[in-house]
Every structure is written in C-alpha cells, then in structure tokens.
Amino acid sequence: MKIGVVTFPGSLDDRDAQRAVRLAGLEAVALWHADPGLHGVDAVVLPGGFSYGDYLRAGAIASVSPVMATIKEQARGGLPVLGICNGFQVLCESHLLPGALTRNQGLRFINRDQRLRIAQKATAWTADLADEVTVPVKNGEGAYVADERTLDELEAQGRVIAYYAGGNPNGSLRGIAGISNAAGNVVGIMPHPEHAVEHLTGPGTDGLAFFTSVASGARV
Amino acid sequence: MTGPAVDTVEDAAASALAEQPFVELGLKEDEYERIREVLGRRPTQTELAMYSIMWSEHCSYKSSKVHLRQFGAIPKGDRMLVGMGENAGVVDVGEGLAVTFKVESHNHPSYVEPYQGAATGIGGIVRDILTMGARPVLVMDPLRFGDADHPDTARVLPGIVAGIGGYGNCLGLPNIGGEVVFDPSYQGNPLVNALCLGVLNKDRIQLSAARGVGNVVVLLGAKTGRDGIGGVSVLASATFDEGGPAKRPAVQVGDPFTEKLLIESCLEMYDADLIAGIQDLGGAGLTCALTETAAAGRSGMLAHLDRVPLREASMEPHEVLASESQERMLAIVEPRHLEAVLAIARKWGVLATAIGEVVEGDRLTVLWHGETVVDVPPASLADEGPVYDRARARPADLDELRTRQLPAYPDVTADLLLRMVASPNLCSRRWVVEQYDRVVLGDTVLAWPEDAGVVRLSEETGLGVALATDGNGRYTRLDPYAGAQLALAEAYRNVAVTGAIPIAVTNCLNFGSPEDPEVMWQFAEATRGLADACTALGTPVTGGNVSFYNSTAGAPINPTPVVGVLGLFDDVSRRTPMGFQEAGETLLLLGDTRDELGGSEWAWAEHRHLGGTPPQVDLAREKLLGEVLVSGSRDGMLSSAHDLSDGGLAQVLVESGLAKGVGARVVLPAGQTPFVQLFSESAGRALVSVPRSEELRFTEMCGARGLPCTRIGVTDGTSLDIQDVLEIELEQLRAAYEGTLPALFGPLAGGTAAAPAGPALLRPAADLETRQPDLG
C-alpha cells in the first residue's frame, strides 16, 4: 500500500511521517505541494510544520495549493487523508473538517508527551488504536475551536476521535484532540502520532497504530 | 529618490586631505593611518565604513587572536577535517559522515529586543552550519540571566525563550538542551548563546573560497534592508545619511520561513554539486561575505552593488554593504551551473540574484550605478586587521575573594534539601524547554532533563552524537584557569555519562571589556586553562566565538567561558539515561568527594556567598571516569548514570529519582559529614545505578582501573530516604523542584494536574489572560 506524504514549503515533520509509514510496513511516497498529481497513492498524510510560515493563518495558504485541490476532490470520494498538527490546520482551512485551530491557551508553544483517550475507532485511521495512547504534542496554534452546535454535532455523531487526557495542553474546546469527517476517511489530529513509532526516540510506539489502521481498512 | 552623490574612488584620490569621521566609526588614529597606507589614498566613505566593521572587535578578534592561537596548538587527532578559521569546524564521525558544530553569542541584541535578538541568534548559527555543506539537525542554547526574581528578568527571559522557540521550531530543528543560569552579574547583560550541529557526507564539505575567474557571485535569500545596521551605529549619523530615512533598529528581524527555504534550496544545490564556494551573511553582512570569500580564494572580485535587491530603494552603498538583514547567503557559481542554481531557487521561492563575478587580480571592486565606490585588497579587510596584545592585570580583589571565609556548614534537613532543589539554578527547566520542539526530525534519543542531548544520525547503524554545554561563571571568577577547565570537564562528563566518547570541543567565551586589564587577564587565564585541558583530554577545539564587552555600568559579568563537548556513539541504542529505572538497582558513587564548597550553589543559594576556591581539577581522573562510563554502557552494565556538579550528590539523587518516580534508600559512607557528602561539588564524579546482577562485574572493573567506587544504597520505594539524615516523599520534592519557574514566569500550559478536560474548564483562547511574549 502506498501512502503519500505532502511537502509544503515549511513542512517540518514530512520525513518523520514517511518514516512512520515505513515502520508500519507501508510504502511512503513524497508528494510536492505544487504538483497536483497524487501518483497513485492509496492514502495521504498532511504532515506537521509551518507551511508557508503560517504567516496568514496556519494552514491557510497550503489549503489552496495545487496538490490540495486534488486531495479535496478525492477526499470527498473516500480517499483516506490524515492531517497531523499543521496538516489538521490545513484540513480545517480546506473545509474538509469543521472548526479551526487557534493560538494555544497561554499563548506559548507547548511540547510534551500527551495522553489521549481514543473515542472513535470506526475511521480509516483509528481502527487499530488502544483505548488510551501517549504521543507527543507540539504546537503553538493547537486550540481546537468551533461553535457550540458544531461541537455538539461532532460529539453526537461520534466524530471526535480523541480527547486530551491528563490535562488539556492548549485549551482546545471540550478537550478535543482530533476529529473526523462524517464518512470517517478524513481525520485531523493535533498531537503527533508519527513521533511515537520507536521506543528509542518517542514515548513508545502507540502512534504506529494510526498508520497500520489505514492498511487494515484498505484490506477490508 | 536618490541620495546625495556618493564618494567615489576617484573623489578619494582627488581629495586626499578630506576630514573623515574615523573616530566616530570606532577606528583609532593609527588604524586609520594604516588604511590610508594600504590604499595609497584616503578611503572612500564606503571603504571607511567597511574597514570600521571588519576591523571591529566582533569581526577581527583583534584582542583575542593572540590568545586563541593556543587552541590551534592542541593536537588535532585524526578526526578533524576542517579546523578553526572556517565558519565551523568539521569532524569525521565515520560511515562516510561528518558533523560540523559551533556555538555563538547573541547577547546584546537579546537584551535590547529579547524575542528577535534570540531568534536571529538561532538563525545566524544555523547559517554557519549550512555554509559548511551540512544539513542542520539540532540546536541548543546556553542562557544566562540576572536574578530570577528581578523585574527585568521577567521582561527578558520569556521573550528570549519565545524567540529561540519561535525561530528554531519553525525551522524544524529539535532543541536538545542547553543551560539556564541566574546570577546578578548578568543583570543588564544576559548571555544568549546558540549552538547548532549539522551532518554532511564527508566528501561534500563546502568552503568559502571564491575561485575561478568568470565564476558568478550570487546573492541568495531575503532582500537587503536597513535592519541591523548598528554594529557601527554612527553609520546612521548625519555625515553618512543626510536626507536618508531615520535611524533603524540595530537589532535584525528574523524570518524563519525564509531561512527554512534557504536551507532546503542550498542543500539541493550542494547535492547537485552546483556550488563552487559559499558564505553566509551574518555580522557585517555583504562586507564580510564579499571580502572573506575573495580573500579565502586569493581572488579578485567585482560586485555590482546596485543589483542587490533592496527593501528600500533609497539605501546608500555603505548601508547595502553593512546591512545585517537575515536569511541571506552568498554563493560562487560556475557560469554553466547558473541556470540550474536559479531554477532551484525558484522552486523554493528563494530570491537569487547574480551581483558580481570573480575576476583576475587581487582587488575587490564594488560598483554603484557605474561608479567605483570600493577598490581594496580584500585580505586587508578579512585577514590583516589590527592585532593587539592588550594589557592584563590580576583582579585587585581576587585574593580577598579567594580567602573569603565560607559560611558555617549546616546540618542537613528536609527543609534544606527542599530549598536547594527549588532554588533558581537547580530547579526544573520544564517551563523553558516545553516551549521548544525537542522531537522534530524523529532522531532525538535524549534531551532535557538528561545530562546531554543525544541524536541519531543513521537509522541503519545507530551512529549518533551526544552534546552538552557547560560553564560556571562563579568558578571562573574565583579562578579563570581552573574555571574554564571545570567547564570543559563538566561538559565532557555530561557527554560521557550517556555512554558517548567525547571527541571535540566548541566554545563561546563571554567576557567583559578587553580594554579592562583585569578582564583581559581573566580571558588570558581562561583560554590558557581551556587549551591545556583540551590537550590533556584529547579533545581538539574545532571553532567557537568570543563575546567581549559584556558589562553593565562598568561592572563586567562573571567571566563565562561556555564549553560545548561533542561525543560520538557507534550505536545510540546503548545510551545510558540519567534516571533510576526500577527498584532494586544498586547505587554506586564514582570518584572522590572532598570538602569543596567554594563557589558552590549551596553557598550562593543559601547565603549569596561567592568566595573561596573552586573544586580541584583532575583531568586524568575525568578521562578515567569517562572511559569507565563508556565501558559500562558498551557492556550493558548501567541502568542509569548522572554527572555530579552544581548542587552535588543531593541534587542528583533528587533528579534521578524524579525521572521515573523511583525512590532510593541511601547510606552515606563514614568519613565526611552528611552535609559535605550531599552538597560538595567535587569534580570527577558520577552516580550510577546498576542491576544487582552487574554490580560485581562493574565494581571489579572500577577496581581494576583504579576508579574509586562506593556503594551508597539501592533504588526503592517512592521516597528519598537518606539513613539517619532525612526522608522525603518524591512527590514533595517534585512539587518543590517543578514549582519555581512557573511561580516566577507564569503557569505551565494546561497545568500538570490530571484534571479531566471538559467544556466547563475552558474558554475560547481569545479571552484568556496572558503573558504575551515580547514580540517587539
């Protein structure tokens, strides 16, 4: 199975996402923001970083890049897409997911190992996850916000895939760490599962399950 | 808009006697005369500005050069591929790879404008590493501030930390460690040092020399503006700037996104072998880059200054040459590769402009709209600046300081230990390091709170590096020769406890004014001590930086040589962490504990006392300790290892226990009093924990090699229990250790309590109060 990882100017965790894909036993394919072609990949990861410097709003310029035009179209047709951190911001700016990510409560960048309570496993990216996982969080604009009705809907429809556990690092409303679209093929998550794929370099290997999930989904 | 007519070389030749503001530009009479001698005429205004910058202390190292030569005499070993003199030294690490690393200061800008000063400090050191042909892979930042509770520290520290994070995080470079030290001598003059390390194939080292007549000089990156013209602030005086815009801030403004694109585009150009020479633009901007590349290549160079893309059209030639606008590089490119270079720049959205060429001869000629404003031998600026052997005098107060009686030693109580671990220099740095991305790139094996940062270079083999920086201004104040050696010894030990073999050194020498003989004596002693110690430990100096004029209201900072040690791992998976891993491990104290509390953290934290003599230096012992720690790691005998330094054994027992919440039962050996055993700062020591099954093997190894090794207890429970002295629950220690910086600088993000997240606790981010970092 081939997983595309998009590099925007200013993407930082793109090679890390590729490594996670490889460690999950899948093939990583580098995609370039200016190239609208997806090169036959079966799923796409939008990695973390500061695309275009995040100088307008985080993810805003990336959302109108040539590659995103294709991804938006194919995501509506069921292509599995995982947005991590800046990738989550891109998905919200692209209106593939509702809400927005704003400046952290406290206004400071925060990097720590974060526990997450997994709330929804019936998506393309979360099927193999344990009930609780620990992965690093690292963001400056990670506070998930949406209006009350949207938040109620997300929770009622089971579209919150993960809540922060053991403290909310950035002031996300209702402690939301990640959400999916209604079909479950598009998932955005603020913490970084690709940084929890090796005991040597991460808090554990809980994050690998995000990447193995998409493979099991494809086999179904 | 056009400025006043420029002063051309023709004008200069015709008006030899014109008055020139060389004194205002910081040049001495004899220096000015030498410039006239070199040129055979008076310099043009633009040339004068260039000489004043390049012959400044910052660029010419004119006061330090005679002392730094000692570093060149240290045996190089067989790993050094490029030594001092280039932008950063390069060290062979095997498997066809090399690393380049260097630490630099950005002290004064960070005091004036904390966020941008610190941010551009990161940007500058990263470009130094990029210039060598390497991909930057990590940063570290040794920081020093005034008293923790001083109001100005509350202004400076949050901005500096946010600036380092803001720039480094956006570049995608993990910040794997550093230092935070508080001392009133840094009030009004904080030290912001930044270290970067990069990796390259060892056959792809890039050098700065401009060679090959006809090769094109290409300026890459940001447009050039009036920011950062201030190293020589009088440039904005009426003489030079009539009719021009008002003075601009002397602190540069950073744009990490542009730097990220510059990094990726340069690396792609290196990979395609398109670059004949390259130099970053840092201090002294284009002046430095043009003269250094031409001088290094022993080439002539012609630059069309009016082709430089400007932010402000009204800039004068001397401003274009002096601007320290960030995120720029100067590349020397063969004409046949020019189109490929421009194409890569376009791909990454990086501005690239051909501004000149390498020419016959040995003159640097700069044209401005067809007129010659500069015609100089580049080596006269880059290499042949003045050199001074300045007057030195042993500080008049040193004898009094060194014989100052220490306060009476107290009995050890739980309260004393709690106060010590909560003291500003010993408490948790979580408030700072949580603002840094420590895991990006996915190769960080160890970072704070470990003694050294460890980063993997090869996923296939586990090849990796360890890095630590240390410096102790109090020790160096009391004895600059020993203080510099203790800084090296501590960084060396911090690297060795992880299991890495220390192989090379970089340094940032932060001192007061070189025109003060007492400061110059401190500098001479510290460099002599460091050079001697590097020779003894077999760790050559690969490069570094000198920062003088760190003083406020005439009072110099404590002399602060910050020493960075690079260690090498054949396989990072054998790294030794600093925390106790589980109950039942045997605790062994390695080395000798003496009654050494002069300049100690205890004397300072409890009594604001600075006096006596620093701990004794025994480099042979440091080397032996390092060898034992590396062997222990190789043979899988160690569960944990932690260096003993500031705060002594007590601090280490607390930190190693808190790491994973594993307590300890300790029985202090007979001999010294419990106070001395727990708080002395004797060098050459480490605390290790070993599984019971390895205890005999490890202690026999120590015995065979002659390293003192004392069994002092066992890991157990959830408290620190020191028999007949005290028992404290780890959670009580944790509260004290973690509480200090949040109490001073604001709560940690999201708190640390395990409170359930829920809507009732939360408000939209926009409503929240907060301590806005100083964004300028």
Interface residues (C-beta under 8 A of the other chain):
Chain A: P9 G10 L12 D13 R15 D16 R19 G48 G49 F50 Y52 G53 D54 Y55 T102 R103 N104 Q105 G106 L107 R108 F109 I110 N111 R112 P136 K138 G140 A143 V145 L151 Y163 Y164 A165 G166 G167 N168 P169 N170 G171 S172 L173 R174 G175 H192 E194 H195 V197 E198 L200 T201 G202
Chain B: A162 G165 G166 N169 C170 L171 G172 D255 P256 F257 T258 K260 L261 E264 W348 G349 V433 E434 Q435 Y436 D437 R438 V439 V440 L441 G442 D443 T444 V445 R456 E459 V572 S573 G746 P747 A749 G750 G751 T752 A753 A754 A755 P756 A757 G758 P759 L761 L762 R763 P764 A765 A766 L768 T770 R771 Q772 P773
